[in-house]
């Protein structure tokens, strides 16, 4: 599995041989290297080139964190957690998660576009480097971090020969006539100071204008724009002139679209541009052609995402467009249109989450996350929009809970509910979602506070649906607290209310699965199986996969108790695939632990111990002490006992350590590659256990799997160890 998220180069890297060698040398000698230089000089491209060249040294463990789209300094740590591919469900601060993850790893972290967040980035980088001796940071920005031990590499403009080559190659890509290295071309490269962005902008115009025509226009633009930036550094003047000149060459409609595109953060799609940027002065049916024109001029870049093709406006270009938008007095209106579009997208995603498009929804949400953050920021900035902040943060429950973003979700939800909006329905939704997130983080105190307020206010405002959600989540808290009678009573009451109100979605189906778990842990496994089979049928009809995974978990447990290990493994393999796709670590770790027990029952205690060890890093992020249900932890406890007795302490510990060292991707790959055991019950030497009682609560102190209930089938291959 690839542990690097570096993007592939889309065209040939030109020149910079000396710079590449020097940067490689610095990376070999210093743990913090910062590439600085004027905007557009090629800092990011060179840094990514150097990072790609260093992959072997770091075992391909090279990660890129793009910080330019962030506006909130408090989200820097969240962005790094996401860039490292981590998902943490605990109450720990993201910084603590980063420190633990990086403590014993050898990794190269590329921080791109930090300059506007330097006050947050500098102390974070300092602390990470101090506590993670195997970490090297390659930072890219317009100024140094000023952290002890920092090696600063100032990137100069390109040498003339490299600049001419770059201009010629990019012009050829744009479909221009062949550019030869004659005096006019060299003059153009010198006048653009060898800045790659300026050269690429010029190359984009060569199909339309000759080099001589551009030199004439460039003369005019230099004089015009330098007058407005007399105190700026010469290279800043040059870049601004190049962009301003490109802006001047655009048609009025292209300029207007350029300015309006500046409100986007991160990638965006065509539909978003048509809504946000369209209007009386710029009709929607012109957007496609105009966007194509800006793309052809290298002012907008195409960016393919898992959700499909998208676009991104270059940061420097966006900053120039934002100035023009402000000069037009249209910034706030465009930011509101941007917010409205992404609120609409979030609403659509919530509805489509309960459909066959669930995986597409997860991908679209992931791609849209920078813009969703920008929309939330705007809602929280304006007191009159507090209800919109509450509505949006609550609507995105599926992204926080179903797609492994509990920590960030809580960040937005707590900020939203701290505001008085005057819109009770929006506040109630944010409250029950906050309670749900807090439960899964193991913070019962915060969960009770949010859900109690939600229930009280819902009853006062006669909002039966919000009251049902609050009751449901209180039942979920009871389930994780091993209070099965109360869990069954509360969840059952909520399900009755849902039926009466006609509510059916993933939350309702999850309530049915949670009711099944309460019954299974309380001793009624047959009743639990009946519920989960019904849920599985509904999921198949609706194309719902996230809740289906939890139903499969219960059905797999039932299969294991019957000694049907092939069936259990098949169900759990699908469960693991779904949970890994959606980054749902709670469901994933529970499935792997039950799979370890199945593996033990099949007669492979060594592999079971490996899987046991592999769950430890996952539990570290979920919070084993906080998510400490005796019922849910039953498979782990039993497997540890049986495998330990089968292998002996020393062999068990060695296999456990081997599993603990595996990455999550490697664990999932290992699980899915495992051959299914024969249908007759297992391979030679399988340890077949008499079907145990369903796991009891922690209060019962009964160890599941150690005793055969009356009437259960006789196990094959002998009694279980212990």
N, C-alpha and C positions, 0 to 999 in steps of 0.2 A: 504494500500500500504506500502511496506517496505521502510523505510527511512534509512536503514543501507545498506552499500555495502561491509560489511565484508565477506570474502570468508568462505565457509563452511570447516570444518576440514576434511581432506581426510583419516586420520588414527587417532588412539587413542593418546591423549595427555598423556604423561608418566611423572609421578613424579612432582617435583617442587611445592609441596603443600605449603611449607613455603614461597617460592618466590611469589606464587599467592596471598597468604594472605597479605604479606607485600606490594605488588604492589597495591592491592585493597585498603589497608589503606591509602597509599600515594595519590591515586586518590580521596579519600574522603576528604583529607585535603589540597591538593595543586591543583592549576589550571594549573600548568605546571609540568609534570613529564617526565623525560628523562631516558630511559633505555639504558645504555651503556654497552659495553663489546666487547670482541674480536670477529672478524668475525666467524660465525659458532657456536657461543655459544648458540643460540636459542633465541635471543632477539625478533625477529619479532613474532615467534610462541607464546612466553609468552605474548607479548603485545596484540596480537589479542585475545588471550584467556581472558585476563583481560578486554579488550574492550567489548567482547561479554558478559561477566558477568556483565558489567555496563549498558547494554542496557536499562533495566527497569528504572534505575535512570534517563536516558535521554530520556525517551519516545521513545526508539528505534532510536533516532536521533544520530547515530554514523556513522562517515564517515572515510574512509581510503584513504589517498593520498600517492601513491607510487612514491617517488622522485628519486629512484636509476637510472631509465633509462634516466633522464634528464641530458643534458650536458650544456645547456645554462641557466645561472642564471636568465636571464630575463624571462624565462618561468615558474619560480616557482609559481608566482601568477596565471598564466593561468592554471597550473596543479591543484592548489587548487580550482579554479573556476569550473574546470571540475569534480574534485572529489566530490564537493558539489552538482553536478547535475545542475549547473546554466548555463543559456545561456543569454549572454548580447549582445545587438545589438547597444549599444550607444557608444559614444566616450569616456566614462569614463574609467579610468585606471582600470585594474582588481582589484587592491588593494581597490579602492573605492567601487567596486561592493561587494567585500568580507566584507568590513566594514559595509556596509548597510545591507547585508543579515544576518550577524551574530549579529547585534546590539541588537536585542531583542529575540534572540533564546537561548535555552538551548541545547547545543550540545557538543559531545565529538569528537574531531578531532585527528586522528592517523596519524602522519607524519613518514613515514618509509623510511630510507635510505637517510638522509639529509646530511651526513657528508661532502660530496664533494661540498655542496652548502651552507655551514654554514654561510658564509658572507651575503648571501641573505636571508636565512631562519631566522636567529636570529632577525634582526630588524623587519621583517614581523610579526613574532610570538609576539614580544614585543608589536607592535602596535595593533594587533588583540585582544590580551588579555586586553589591556588598554581600548579599545573601545567596547568590547563585554563582559559584566559581566557574561553572562551565558555560556561562552565558556570555555572548559577545553581541553588542548592539551596534548596528550601522544606521545612523540617523541621517535624515535628509531634510534640509530646511534652508531658510534664508539667513539664519544666524546660528551661532553655536549654542549648545545647551549650557555651557560654562559649568560643567561638572568635573570634579577632580579626576585626572587620568585621561581626559578627553583629548584625542588627536584630531585636529581640525584640518580638513582637506578642502582647500578653496579651489573650486573648479572654474577655470578661465574659459573664455570663448574658444572656439575651435581654431586651429591653425588654418592658414589660408587654403592650403591644398586639401585638407579634410573638408573645409567649408564648401569648396568648389565641387568636390565629389558628392557631398550630401545634397547640394542644390541640384546637381545633375540627376542623381538617382531618384530623388523625390519628384522632380519635374517629369521624368520618364514614367513614373508610377501614375502621375496625374494625366498622362496622355499628351504632354507637350512635345514640340519638336526637340530633336537632340540638342542638348546644351553642351557647347564646347568651351574649353578653358581659355577663352580669349579675353582681351583686356576689359571689355564691358562686364563680363561675368565676374572677373576678379574684383572689379570696382564695386559691383553690387554686393559681393560678399564682404568687402571691407566696410562699405557704408552701413551694412547691417551688423557690423562688429563680430561676425562669425558666431552669432547666437543661433543655436539650432532651431528654436521656435520661429524666430524671424525668417530664417532661411526656408523652413518648411511652409510658412505662410506665403513667402514669395514664390516658391515652387508651385503652390496651388493656383497662382495667377498666371503662370507662364503659358497655359493653353490659350489664354485670352490676350495677353499683352507680351510684347517683345521685351527683352532685357533692357534695351535702350528706352522704351516707353516707361518702364518701371523706374529707371533711374531718374527720369524727368519728374515723375510723380512723387518719388521719394524725396527729391529736393524740396518740393512744395510742402510735403508733410513734415519734414524735419523742421523747417522754419516755423510752420504753424504751431506744432505741438510743443516745441521746445520753449516757446514763449510762456506756456502755461505751467512749466515745471522747471523754472530757472534754478531752483536750489537742489534739484535731484542729481544723483550721481550720473555721469555720462552714460553708463551702461543701462541704467534705468530709463534714461531718456531714449536710448536706442530701442529698447524693447517696447516702450510705450509708443514710440513713433511707428515701429513696425506694426503693432496692433492697431493703432489709430489709422494708419494708412490702409490696412486691410479693411478696417471699419468703413473708411471713406469710400472704398471701392465697392462696398456692398450696396445693393439697392435699398431704398427706404424700407421696404417690407422686410428685407433680410436683417437690416439694423434693428428693427423693432423686435423681430423674433429673437435675435441675439440678446437684446436687453432683457426680454421676458424670460428667456431660458435661465438667466442667472439666479432665479429663485429656487431652482432644483438643487438638491444635495444628493450626490451619488447618482447612480444610473436611473434613467427614466425611459418610458416607452412612448410610442407614437400617440396612443390614445390620451396619455397624460398631457402631452404637448398640445394636442388639439383642444383639449378642454381648458387647460390653464392659460395658454397663450393666445387662444382664439378670441375673437371679439369683433366689434364693428370695424375697427381699423385693420384687422387681420383675420380674414374669413378662414374658417376651419378647413375649407376645401383647398386652400392655398398652402396649408402647413406642410404637407408631404413634400411638395416641390421645393419649398423654401428650406426645409430641413435638409433635403438632399443637396441644395446649393451650399449650405454651411458645412455639410459633411465633406463635400468636394474641396472646400477651401481649407480643410483641416482645422476649422473652428469648433467643430463637434466631432467626437470620435464614436465609432460604433463599438458597443460592448455587449457581447453575447453572455447571457446569464442562464442559470438552470431554468428560469422562468420563460426564456425565449430571448429574441433579439432586443437590444436596448441601445441607448445612447448615453454619452456623458459629455458635458461641456468642460473643456480644460480649465483648470483653476484660474490661471492668469487671464484667460479669455473671459471667464465668468466674472472676475473682479472688475474688468473693464466694462462689461455689460451692465453690472450692478450700478456703476457710476452713472451711466447713461439713463438707466431706469430711474434712479433717484433724481436726476436732472429733469426727467419728464414728470416727476411728482406721482409716479404710479407704483412705487414699491409696495406700499401697504395693501393696495387693491390686489396686486398680483400674489402677494404672500397669502392673502385670504382665499383667493381662487385655488392656490396650491394646497392650502389646508383643506378646503372643501373637497377637492378631488381625492385626496388621500383618506379623508374620513369616509367618502363614498367607497373607496377601494376596501377599507377595513370592514365596512358593513357588508359588502359583497363577499369578502373572504369569510366572514363569520357564517353567513348563510351557506356558502358553498363548502364549508368545512364538513357539513353533514351531507356529503354527496360523493360520487365517484371521483370528483376533482380534488380530493383532499390533499394528495401529494402536490398537485399544481398550486393549490392555495399555500402550502408550506413554502414552496419555491418562490412564489410571487411575494409573499410576506418577507422572506429573507432578502430578496433583491430590493424591495421597497423600504427596508428598515431605515436607511439614512433619511429618506423623505418623510417617513412616519415620525421619526424623531423630530424633524424640523416642524412638522405639523403640531406635535405635542408641545414643543417649545413655544410656538406662537400662541396656542390656546392658553398656556400658563402665563404668558406675558401680559395678557389683556384680562383685567378683572371681569369684564362683561362676557368673556368667553370661558369662564370657569366650568360651566355645564358641558361645554364641548370637550374640555380636557377630561372630565369625568366620563363622558360618553365614550370618547375614543380609547382611553386607557382600559375601560371595562369591555368594550367591544373586542379588543385584542386579547381577550382571555386565552384563546386557543394558541396564540403565539407565545404567551408567557408559560402556559401550562403544558400544552401539547407539543411544543417545539423547543423545549429546554431553555427558556429564558426567564426563569423564576426571579432571579435577582434583579434583572433590569425591569421586569414587570412591576415588581414591588417598588422600585425607585419611582416610577411614573405614577402608580396608584396612590402611594402615600402623599406625593405632592398634590395630586388631584383632589383627594378627599380632605386635605387640609384647608381647602378653599370652600367658602360658602357660596353656592351657585344659585340657590333659589329654585332649582329644578330638581325636584325630589326623585324622579325616576332615574335620571342620570346618576345621581349620588348613590342611590340604592344599588344599582348595578356595579358601580365601582367598589362599593363596600363588600358585596358578597364575593366578587372576584378577588379583592384583597384578602378576605378571609380564606378563600380557597388556596391562594398562593402561599399564605402564611402557614397553613396546615401542611402543605407539601414541603415546606422548609423546616418543619418541626417546631415552629413557634406557636404553641398552643395559646399562649397568653394574648398575643396580637390577634390571632384568629378569633378567639372568643370575643374580644373587644369589638372587632369589626362586624362579626356576625350578630352579636347582641344588638349593636346599634342598628344594623340593617333590619333585623326582625322587629324591633320596637318601632322604628320609623315606618316600616311597611305596614304594620298593623294600624298605626295612627293614620296613615294615608290610604288605608284600605287597598293596598297593592298586594293582591293575593299571590301573584307570580313571584315578586321579590321575596315575600315571606316564605314561599316554598323553597326558593334557592337557599335562603338563610338556614331553614330547617334541614335541608339536604346536606349542606356543608357541615352543620353541627353533627349530623349523623356520621359523616366522613371522619370527623375528628374523633368521635367515639370509637369508630372502627379501628383507627390507628392507635387508639389508647387501650385496645383490647377489651372494651366494654361492649360486648356483642349484643346483649339484650337491648341496651339503649340505642345502639347503632341500628339494629333491625327496626325498632319502633320509630325512630326519627326518619330514617330513609324511607320506610314504608309509608309514613304519613306524607312525605314530600312527593312520592310517586303517585299517591292517590290524588294529591292536588294537581300534579302535572296532567294526569288523565282528565280530571274535571275541567281543566283550563285548555285542554287541547294542545299542550306543549309536547313536542317530540323533536329531539335533537341529540347531539352527542352527549351533552350533560345528562339528559334523561336516561339514555342507554347506560351511561357510566353509573348512574344511580342504581340501575337494575343489577349491574355487575357487582357493585359494592354491597347491595343487599344479598346477593348470592355468596359473596365472601363472608359476610356476617353469619349466614346460615351454615356455610361449610365449617368455619372456625367454631361455630356453636354446636356442631355435631350432625347437622342435617345435610350431608353431602349429596344425597339423592335430590333434595329440593334445590340445592345450589346448581347442580348440573342441568336440571330442567330449565331454570331461569337462563343460564348461559347459552343453552342450545337455542332458546327463543331469541336471545340477543344476537347470536351469530346469524340466525336467519334474517333478522331485520337488517343487520349490517350488510349481508350479502345483497339484499334487495336494494339498499340505499347506496352501496359502494363505500360504506364507512369502514375505515381500517384501524383508526386509533383505538376506539373502544373495543373493536373486535379483538385486538391483541390481548386485552385484559380478560375478555371472556375465554379466549384460548388458554390463558394461564390457568384458570379454574378447571377447564376441561382436561388440561394436561395433568393437573394434580390428581384429578379423579382417575385418569388412565393409569397413572403411576400406582395408585392404591390398589388397582385391580391387577397389577403386574403386566399391564399392556405397555411395555417400554417402547416398542416401535411407534405406537400411536402417540405416546407422550412426547417422544423426541420430535416427531413430525409436527405436532402442534406447537411445540416450543421453538422449533426452527423458524416457523412462520412468525411467531410472536417476536423473536429476536430481530428478524428482518424488518418488521414494521416499526418496532420501537427505535431501532438504529436509524431508520430512514427519517423519523421525526425527531430524533435526538432526545427521546423521552428516557432519561436515565433511570428513573424510578422503575418503570415497567421493564426496562432492559436488565437491570441488575437482579430483579426478582426472577425473571425468566432464566437467567444464566445460573442462578443458585439452584433453582429447581432442576435445571438440566444437569448440574453437577450431581445431584442426588440420583437422577435417572441413570447417569453414567456409572455411578457407584453400584446401582442395582444391576446394571448390565455386566458387572464383573471387572470394571477397569478403575480401581481405586486411585491409581497414579494420575490418570487423566482427570478424575474427579477432583483430586487435590490441586491440580493445575488450575482448573476452573474456579475452585474456591479462592485460590490466591489472586486470580485475575479480577475478582469482584472487589477486592479491598480498595484499589484506587478509585473505583466507581463509588463505593460506599463513602469514601472520604469526601467526595463532592456532594453526595446525597445527604449525608449526615447520619451515620449509623447510630450515634448516641441519641440523636434527636428523633430519627425515624426508628425508634427502638421497640417496635411492636414484637412481643413474643410470638404472636401468631404468624406474622409475615416472616419472621426470622427462623421459623421452625425448620424448613429444609436445610438451611445453612448449619444449624446446630446439629441436626441428625447426621448430615453428610460428614461433618467434621469428626463426629464420634466414630462413625463406621469406617471411614477411610483411614483415620488415624490408627484404629485397631488393626485394620487389614495390612497396612504398610509398616507400621512401627514409627516411632516418633521421628527418627532421623530421616527416613525416606519420605515421610509425609512432609516434613519441614522443607526438604530440598525441592519437592514438586510444587509445594505452595509458593516458595520463593520464585521458582521459574515462572509461575503464572502471574505473580505480582509484577514481574518485570515486563509483561506484555502490554502493548498499546491496546486501546479499546478496539480499534479497527482490526488488529491482529487476532484478538479474542473472537470477534464476530466471524472473521474469516475462518478461524479454526473450528468454531462451532458448526458453521454451515458446510464445511468440507468434510465433517465427520460422517463416516459411512453409517447408514442405518443398520441396526442389528437385524438378524433374520426374524421372520414372522413367528417362529416357533417359540419365541420367548427370550432368546439371547444367545450369545456365543458361548462356547465351552467355558466353564468356570464362572458363568454369571452368578452373581449373588442375588437370588430372588427372595424378596422379603414378603412375608405374610402381609396382606394389605392392612395398613394401620388405620386407626381411627383418624378422622380429620383433625388437623392441628387444633389444639385447644388454646385458650387464652393463657397468658403468662401466669395468671393466678392459679391455674389448675396444676402447674408443675409437672404435667404429663409430657414425656418426651415422645413425639410422634414416631411411629415406625418400630417401636421396641416391643410391641405386644400385638398378637393377632386377635381381632375381634371374632366373636362367635359367628359361625357361618361363612367366614371368608375362605377363599380358595387356598389350597395348600401351595406354597411357593415351590418353584423348581430349583434344583441345584443346591438345596440345603438351606439352613437357617441363616439369617443375617448375622454378620459378626457383631458380637456384643448383645 
